[in-house]
Amino acid sequence: MGPDTRSGRRAGPEPLSTSSTALRPAGLWWGGGMLLLGVLGTWLTWGFFVGSGPGQRLDEAAFSGSRLGRRTLWNAAEPILDLVSVPLLVLVLVAAAAIALARRRWILVLQVSLLLGGANLTTQLLKKVVLDRPDLVESISLRANSLPSGHTTVAASVAVALLLVVPRRARPVAAVLGGAYAALTGVSTMIGGWHRPSDVIAACTVVLAWAGVSTLVAAVAAPESEAPGGAGAGAAKAVAVLLGLGSVICGALGVATLVRIHDRLGVVAELMARADLATAYVGSALGVVAAAAALFAAALIAHEIASGEVVRTGGSR
């Protein structure tokens, strides 16, 4: 049947409609991808930096470099680390429940509980039960396995949890602040000599995996009642792109720096020069910033996609 011309006008395109019950396939893909990348990232980080001699030497070089300026930097690092505690986890859970009540989104409590409980329990099991640290390098500062970092896991999971529960318009700011807090906490553990760089990066990948699980839950639950699209969605995409770009740049610089240190370690048995140690330290810190930025870029855009309504053209008549 041809176009409707009874009113003297051609029928226009059918209007957009939203589905409040359909699954969000894109959210499922994002959640599954984050879960897979988190698991693989954790395993590969351990496999190279803990399970191989060259990786252990690189990690040790960066750990030794963290002694530079420690007395001065610790004054700034200690207050950041003091924030990380079990009461902080409880406080975030209570805050999530309050926000969920205000927004009438009880699924957020489940998402946050899975994220906080899963990530932090996984880190403790990996560090104390599952993973070990073989003695492959003679001059090593910490013999026991310390991967992943518990402090960084708490900080990153708490920050991602807050990103999940705040309203859409506040998520871009939450992602930037959360990424900065996670990165600062990770670097602070290095400043204090508590953790190696690989421990911090592995903590970010553990949180990435559980953020993926949370995304899967959002993709199968009822979508948010807030209107899809608009300025909030545009800001989220822009911030996610900027975080992703920052992650790529910092990651590339960090890898280039560590490649240089790797070549240097092929000439000398142990780094002693202050310049070499500083280079290893800065390169590892850039890797930590890259991991944190990637985590929050993925969490931001994935939650935006998984929790939104499915927009369709046309509909039943």
C-alpha positions as a printed Julia matrix, in Angstrom:
317×3 Matrix{Float64}:
  0.0     0.0    0.0
  1.36    3.42  -0.96
  1.96    6.38   1.28
 -0.98    7.98   3.06
 -2.06   11.01   1.04
 -5.56   11.49   2.43
 -4.47   14.58   4.31
 -2.6    15.91   1.31
  0.78   15.14   2.88
  3.13   12.21   2.55
  3.47   10.1    5.66
  6.66   10.97   7.52
  9.12    8.58   9.17
  7.81    6.6   12.06
  8.67    8.09  15.45
 11.33    6.78  17.8
 10.17    4.71  20.71
 11.89    3.34  23.76
 11.68   -0.09  25.3
 11.65   -0.33  29.08
 11.84   -4.12  29.25
 14.16   -5.29  26.47
 17.71   -6.38  27.19
 20.46   -4.01  26.13
 22.69   -6.2   23.9
 25.37   -3.52  23.7
 25.5    -3.46  27.49
 25.93   -7.24  27.56
 28.81   -6.98  25.1
 30.47   -4.23  27.12
 30.03   -6.12  30.39
 31.33   -9.38  28.98
 34.26   -7.63  27.34
 35.23   -5.84  30.57
 35.01   -9.09  32.52
 37.2   -10.9   30.0
 39.76   -8.09  29.76
 39.88   -7.81  33.54
 40.59  -11.51  34.0
 43.16  -11.62  31.19
 44.78   -8.39  32.33
 45.22   -9.66  35.87
 46.63  -12.96  34.7
 49.03  -11.41  32.17
 50.22   -8.8   34.67
 51.07  -11.52  37.16
 52.52  -13.76  34.47
 55.04  -11.19  33.22
 55.9    -9.0   36.21
 55.84  -11.83  38.78
 56.25  -15.02  36.8
 59.24  -14.0   34.67
 62.76  -12.83  35.47
 62.75   -9.78  33.17
 59.38   -8.7   34.56
 60.56   -9.02  38.15
 63.66   -6.96  37.38
 61.57   -4.19  35.82
 59.18   -4.2   38.76
 62.08   -4.13  41.21
 63.72   -1.22  39.37
 60.54    0.84  39.66
 60.11   -0.2   43.3
 63.68    0.91  44.07
 63.04    4.2   42.27
 60.1     4.9   44.57
 62.58    5.61  47.36
 63.56    8.82  45.62
 61.94   11.76  47.38
 60.0     9.47  49.7
 60.36   11.65  52.79
 58.82   14.62  51.01
 56.19   12.77  48.97
 55.01   10.7   51.93
 53.54   13.81  53.52
 51.05   13.95  50.65
 50.64   10.18  50.2
 49.86    9.23  53.8
 46.55   11.14  54.09
 45.34    9.53  50.85
 46.1     6.04  52.13
 44.5     6.78  55.49
 41.15    7.11  53.69
 41.23    3.45  52.66
 39.52    1.3   55.28
 36.71   -1.14  55.95
 34.51    1.69  57.32
 34.89    3.38  53.94
 33.4     0.32  52.22
 30.51    0.27  54.69
 29.94    3.99  54.23
 29.77    3.61  50.45
 27.28    0.75  50.75
 25.06    2.86  53.01
 25.37    5.84  50.66
 24.52    3.62  47.69
 21.41    2.36  49.45
 20.34    5.93  50.26
 20.86    7.09  46.68
 19.1     4.0   45.35
 16.12    4.77  47.6
 16.05    8.39  46.43
 16.25    7.33  42.78
 14.01    4.26  43.23
 16.76    2.1   41.72
 17.27   -0.81  44.12
 19.22   -2.69  41.47
 22.05   -0.28  42.25
 22.46   -1.85  45.7
 23.01   -5.25  44.06
 25.46   -3.8   41.55
 27.47   -2.0   44.21
 27.47   -5.02  46.55
 28.74   -7.28  43.77
 31.4    -4.77  42.79
 32.73   -4.0   46.27
 32.43   -7.51  47.66
 33.6    -9.3   44.53
 36.59   -7.08  43.77
 37.96   -6.92  47.3
 37.4   -10.6   48.06
 39.02  -11.55  44.75
 42.07   -9.42  45.5
 42.58  -11.02  48.91
 42.12  -14.55  47.55
 44.52  -13.94  44.66
 47.15  -12.37  46.89
 47.02  -14.8   49.8
 45.79  -18.09  48.32
 45.91  -18.39  44.53
 49.05  -16.57  43.36
 52.62  -17.01  44.49
 55.89  -15.22  43.77
 58.77  -17.39  42.54
 62.33  -16.34  43.45
 63.71  -15.43  40.02
 65.8   -12.39  40.96
 68.42  -12.31  43.71
 68.26   -8.63  44.7
 64.58   -8.24  45.53
 63.02   -5.94  48.12
 59.78   -7.8   48.87
 59.88  -11.58  48.68
 56.24  -12.33  49.45
 53.56  -11.99  46.8
 51.79   -8.63  47.07
 49.72   -8.7   43.86
 47.07   -7.27  43.62
 47.16   -4.18  45.84
 44.4    -4.25  48.45
 44.46   -0.49  49.02
 44.14    0.27  45.33
 41.34   -2.27  44.97
 39.37   -0.59  47.76
 39.92    2.89  46.33
 39.11    1.96  42.73
 36.06   -0.16  43.6
 34.64    2.55  45.87
 35.12    5.18  43.16
 33.48    3.0   40.49
 30.61    2.25  42.9
 29.93    5.96  43.33
 30.04    6.36  39.55
 27.3     3.74  39.27
 24.9     5.29  41.77
 25.05    9.0   40.97
 22.57   10.46  38.46
 23.56   10.5   34.8
 24.49   14.18  34.68
 26.99   13.7   37.52
 28.77   10.64  36.09
 31.39   12.45  33.98
 32.62   14.37  37.03
 32.5    11.19  39.14
 34.59    9.36  36.53
 37.3    12.03  36.45
 37.47   12.37  40.23
 37.28    8.61  40.74
 40.04    7.92  38.25
 42.25   10.54  39.89
 41.58    9.1   43.36
 42.34    5.54  42.24
 45.56    6.6   40.5
 46.7     8.71  43.45
 46.03    5.85  45.86
 47.99    3.44  43.69
 50.96    5.77  43.34
 50.8     6.51  47.08
 51.23    2.81  47.88
 54.35    2.91  45.69
 55.64    6.03  47.44
 55.24    4.33  50.81
 57.04    1.21  49.6
 53.95   -0.87  50.22
 53.46   -2.14  46.69
 55.12   -2.65  43.36
 53.65   -1.06  40.21
 52.33   -4.41  38.95
 50.33   -4.83  42.17
 48.52   -1.56  41.49
 47.82   -2.32  37.83
 46.47   -5.76  38.75
 44.13   -4.14  41.28
 42.7    -1.99  38.48
 42.15   -5.03  36.26
 40.41   -6.9   39.1
 38.04   -3.97  39.55
 37.55   -3.82  35.77
 36.39   -7.45  35.79
 33.83   -6.84  38.54
 32.71   -3.59  36.93
 31.96   -5.81  33.93
 29.81   -8.05  36.12
 27.97   -4.98  37.38
 27.44   -3.86  33.78
 25.91   -7.24  32.92
 23.45   -6.81  35.78
 22.52   -3.31  34.56
 21.98   -4.61  31.03
 19.35   -7.15  32.1
 17.61   -5.0   34.71
 14.98   -2.34  34.12
 16.55    0.76  32.54
 16.85    4.11  34.2
 13.82    6.36  34.12
 15.92    9.39  33.18
 15.48   10.5   29.6
 18.08    8.89  27.33
 20.49   11.03  25.36
 20.81   14.77  25.9
 23.66   16.78  27.32
 24.46   14.22  30.02
 25.02   11.45  27.49
 27.13   13.75  25.33
 29.29   14.75  28.29
 29.75   11.11  29.29
 30.95   10.18  25.81
 33.3    13.16  25.68
 34.83   12.41  29.08
 35.15    8.7   28.25
 37.0     9.59  25.04
 39.32   11.97  26.91
 40.02    9.35  29.6
 40.66    6.74  26.93
 42.99    9.07  25.06
 44.83    9.89  28.27
 45.16    6.17  28.98
 46.66    5.52  25.54
 49.13    8.4   25.82
 50.25    7.54  29.37
 50.39    3.85  28.5
 52.53    4.46  25.42
 54.92    6.69  27.35
 55.09    4.18  30.18
 55.84    1.27  27.85
 58.51    3.28  26.0
 60.12    4.17  29.31
 60.1     0.59  30.59
 61.5    -0.69  27.28
 64.41    1.71  27.79
 64.92    0.38  31.33
 64.69   -3.19  30.05
 67.49   -2.46  27.58
 69.51   -0.85  30.34
 69.1    -3.94  32.52
 70.58   -5.96  29.68
 73.84   -4.07  30.23
 73.98   -3.82  34.03
 72.94   -6.37  36.62
 71.17   -3.82  38.81
 70.19   -0.19  38.36
 72.19    2.1   40.61
 72.17    5.45  38.82
 69.64    7.91  40.18
 68.52    8.87  36.66
 67.77    5.23  35.75
 65.81    4.64  38.94
 63.81    7.83  38.43
 63.05    6.82  34.85
 61.77    3.41  35.96
 59.68    5.02  38.7
 58.09    7.61  36.4
 57.43    5.0   33.71
 55.65    2.74  36.17
 53.62    5.65  37.54
 52.49    6.45  34.0
 51.39    2.82  33.67
 49.32    3.16  36.84
 47.66    6.34  35.53
 46.94    4.59  32.22
 45.3     1.64  33.97
 43.13    3.88  36.16
 42.07    6.07  33.23
 41.16    3.03  31.12
 39.13    1.55  33.99
 37.02    4.66  34.46
 36.6     5.32  30.75
 35.21    1.79  30.34
 33.04    1.97  33.49
 31.56    5.32  32.45
 30.58    4.46  28.9
 29.54    0.88  29.76
 27.15    1.98  32.5
 25.74    4.68  30.25
 24.98    2.07  27.58
 23.85   -0.76  29.86
 21.47    1.26  32.01
 19.79    3.27  29.24
 16.61    2.43  27.41
 16.7     0.78  24.0
 15.71    3.29  21.35
 13.86    1.86  18.34
 12.34    3.24  15.2
  8.69    2.57  14.67
  6.57    0.32  16.84
  3.42   -1.74  16.84
  0.2    -0.08  15.74
